[in-house]
Amino acid sequence: MGTTTLAPEDPSQQKIGYVPAKDGTTIMSRSSRLYVTALLALIPVISLMLVQSAAAQVLAFGTALGFRGDVVTITATLDTKGTQISALGGEIRFDPNAFSARGCSLSTAITQKSLATNLVQPNVERFIVFGLNQSLLPTGILFACKFLILPSGSTLALSVSTLNAADPRGDSVLLAPEPGRIIVLSDSTQPGASRQCNVNTCRSAIASCEISHGCDGLSGGAAASCTKDCRLGVIAACQADRTFSLCH
């Protein structure tokens, strides 16, 4: 039998991105090293983009305003971004020295679901929206909660914690919270009818407030409270503005 002699390695068959070293081995070319370095630098950016995209769904709590002694309404609005969500729950945290929880109600637009709430601590209102079905929660106002502004109340935020959501299969869905806010107006700005600031001259501004706060999506006492908050807040703001630019 004859012997087989291996042919020398063809330089054209060398690995792409590598060049021969003096000792006969191959090393990565400078251009390839730069490419790899750039790719590694992009990994954190790509990861951040993926995380931000996954957390696009939002449960946002609104803003309410009123005077001490008023009962104001905070709405909770869901933005699904097209993601299937069939249930969610969490906790609303607030200052018990400033506000007192007065219960929550499910939006009349939500069917086949229920809302359960429980004041587990003086400053924590726990909530869950659920149903014995796989129907989806729509984008829009889910529920509204009432708070009494106590005599020592001041403008503060309402934070949201332990927020969880699930799809029809029961799998977890990322849901980002947006805190709410209760603006406590000073008694010195208690609005009253005036030539410049009243429900007639401020009609347009009041209507804009009602739209932005979702008053049309509420019913009964919640709708009346929402409308009252807008009326009081707009007129008070008008009176505080010496130019009366808000209402005319």
C-alpha positions in Angstrom: 0.0 0.0 0.0 1.2 3.5 -0.7 1.4 6.3 1.7 -0.8 9.4 1.4 0.9 12.7 1.8 -1.2 15.6 3.0 -1.1 18.6 0.8 -0.1 21.9 2.5 -3.0 24.0 3.6 -4.3 26.3 1.0 -4.1 29.9 2.2 -7.4 30.6 0.4 -9.1 28.1 2.8 -8.1 29.9 5.9 -10.9 30.9 8.4 -12.6 34.1 7.5 -11.5 36.9 9.9 -8.2 35.2 10.8 -4.7 35.8 9.5 -1.6 33.6 9.9 0.8 34.4 12.7 4.6 34.1 12.6 4.5 30.8 14.5 2.2 29.2 12.0 -1.0 29.6 14.0 -3.9 32.0 13.1 -5.0 35.0 14.9 -8.1 37.2 14.5 -7.7 40.1 12.2 -8.1 43.7 13.4 -11.3 44.3 11.5 -12.8 41.2 13.0 -11.9 42.2 16.5 -13.5 45.6 15.9 -16.6 43.9 14.6 -16.9 41.6 17.7 -16.3 44.5 20.1 -19.1 46.5 18.4 -21.4 43.5 18.6 -20.7 43.0 22.3 -21.4 46.7 22.9 -24.8 46.4 21.3 -25.9 43.5 23.5 -27.0 45.7 26.5 -28.8 48.1 24.2 -30.7 45.2 22.5 -31.6 43.7 25.9 -32.9 47.1 27.1 -35.0 47.5 24.0 -36.5 44.0 24.5 -37.3 44.7 28.2 -38.9 48.1 27.3 -41.0 46.5 24.6 -42.2 43.7 26.9 -43.3 46.2 29.6 -45.3 48.3 27.3 -48.7 47.5 28.9 -49.7 50.1 31.5 -52.3 50.5 34.3 -52.4 54.2 34.9 -54.2 55.9 37.8 -55.6 59.4 37.2 -55.5 62.7 38.9 -58.3 64.2 41.0 -58.6 67.5 42.8 -60.8 68.8 45.5 -61.0 70.6 48.8 -60.6 69.2 52.3 -63.8 67.3 53.1 -64.5 66.4 49.5 -64.8 62.9 48.2 -62.8 62.6 44.9 -62.6 59.9 42.3 -59.4 58.3 40.9 -59.8 56.3 37.7 -57.6 53.3 36.7 -57.1 53.0 33.0 -55.6 50.0 31.2 -53.6 50.2 28.0 -53.1 46.7 26.8 -51.0 47.7 23.7 -52.7 44.8 22.0 -51.6 42.2 24.6 -54.2 39.7 25.9 -55.0 40.4 29.5 -57.9 38.6 31.3 -57.1 39.4 35.0 -55.0 41.8 37.1 -54.5 42.9 40.6 -52.4 45.0 42.9 -52.4 47.5 45.8 -53.0 51.2 46.0 -50.9 52.9 48.7 -51.7 56.3 50.1 -51.2 58.5 53.2 -53.9 57.6 55.7 -53.4 61.0 57.4 -54.3 62.8 54.2 -57.0 60.5 52.6 -59.5 57.8 53.5 -60.5 55.1 51.1 -64.2 55.0 50.3 -64.3 51.9 48.0 -64.0 51.2 44.3 -66.5 50.4 41.5 -66.0 48.5 38.2 -66.6 50.4 35.0 -70.0 49.7 33.4 -68.1 49.0 30.1 -66.5 45.9 31.6 -68.7 42.8 31.3 -68.1 39.2 32.5 -65.6 40.4 35.1 -65.8 41.4 38.8 -63.9 43.8 41.0 -63.0 42.9 44.5 -61.2 45.3 46.9 -60.1 45.1 50.5 -58.5 47.7 52.8 -55.8 45.4 54.1 -54.1 48.2 56.0 -55.1 51.8 56.8 -52.9 52.9 53.9 -53.3 50.0 51.5 -56.3 49.3 49.2 -55.9 45.9 47.5 -57.8 45.2 44.3 -58.3 42.5 41.7 -60.2 42.4 38.5 -61.1 38.8 37.5 -63.7 36.5 36.1 -64.5 32.7 35.7 -63.8 33.0 32.0 -61.1 33.8 29.5 -62.6 37.0 28.2 -60.2 39.9 27.7 -60.0 43.2 29.5 -60.2 46.1 27.0 -58.1 49.2 26.8 -59.9 52.0 28.7 -61.1 52.8 32.2 -61.4 49.6 34.3 -62.5 50.9 37.6 -62.7 54.0 39.8 -61.9 54.5 43.5 -63.1 57.2 45.9 -61.1 58.9 48.5 -62.2 61.4 51.2 -59.8 64.3 51.6 -59.2 64.6 55.4 -58.8 67.9 57.2 -55.0 67.4 57.3 -54.9 66.4 53.6 -52.4 67.8 51.2 -51.4 67.2 47.6 -49.9 63.7 47.4 -49.3 60.8 45.0 -51.0 57.4 45.1 -48.5 54.7 44.4 -49.2 51.2 43.0 -47.4 48.1 44.2 -47.4 44.3 43.7 -49.1 44.8 40.3 -49.7 41.5 38.5 -51.6 40.5 35.4 -52.4 37.2 33.5 -53.5 36.2 30.0 -56.4 33.7 29.3 -54.0 30.8 29.7 -53.0 32.0 33.2 -49.5 33.0 32.1 -48.0 36.1 33.7 -48.1 39.4 31.7 -45.8 42.3 32.4 -47.8 45.4 33.4 -46.3 48.7 34.4 -48.1 51.0 36.9 -48.4 54.7 36.6 -49.2 56.4 40.0 -52.2 58.6 40.6 -52.4 62.0 42.3 -54.8 63.9 44.5 -54.5 67.6 44.3 -55.8 69.3 47.4 -57.0 72.9 46.7 -56.6 75.6 49.3 -59.7 76.8 51.0 -58.7 80.3 50.1 -59.4 79.5 46.5 -62.9 78.0 47.1 -64.7 78.9 43.9 -67.8 80.9 43.8 -69.8 82.4 40.9 -68.1 85.5 39.4 -68.3 87.5 36.2 -65.0 86.1 35.0 -65.1 82.5 36.4 -68.3 80.5 36.4 -69.7 77.4 34.8 -70.7 79.3 31.7 -67.5 81.2 31.0 -65.5 78.0 31.9 -67.7 75.6 30.0 -65.0 74.7 27.4 -62.3 74.2 30.0 -64.6 72.1 32.2 -65.5 69.9 29.3 -61.9 69.3 28.4 -61.2 68.3 32.0 -64.1 65.8 32.0 -62.8 64.2 28.8 -59.2 64.0 30.0 -60.4 62.4 33.4 -62.7 60.0 31.7 -65.9 61.2 33.3 -68.0 60.0 30.4 -66.9 56.4 31.1 -68.3 56.5 34.7 -71.8 56.3 35.9 -73.9 57.3 39.0 -72.0 58.8 41.9 -68.6 58.3 40.3 -69.6 60.4 37.2 -71.2 63.1 39.4 -68.0 63.3 41.6 -65.8 63.4 38.5 -67.8 66.3 37.0 -67.8 68.1 40.3 -64.0 67.8 40.7 -63.5 69.3 37.2 -65.9 72.1 37.8 -64.3 73.1 41.2 -60.8 72.7 39.9 -61.2 74.7 36.7 -63.1 77.6 38.4 -60.5 77.7 41.2 -57.7 77.8 38.7 -59.5 80.5 36.8 -59.8 82.6 39.9 -56.1 82.1 40.7 -55.1 83.4 37.3 -55.2 87.1 37.3 -55.5 87.2 33.5 -58.5 84.9 33.5 -57.1 83.3 30.4 -58.6 79.8 31.2 -62.2 81.0 31.0 -63.7 83.7 28.8 
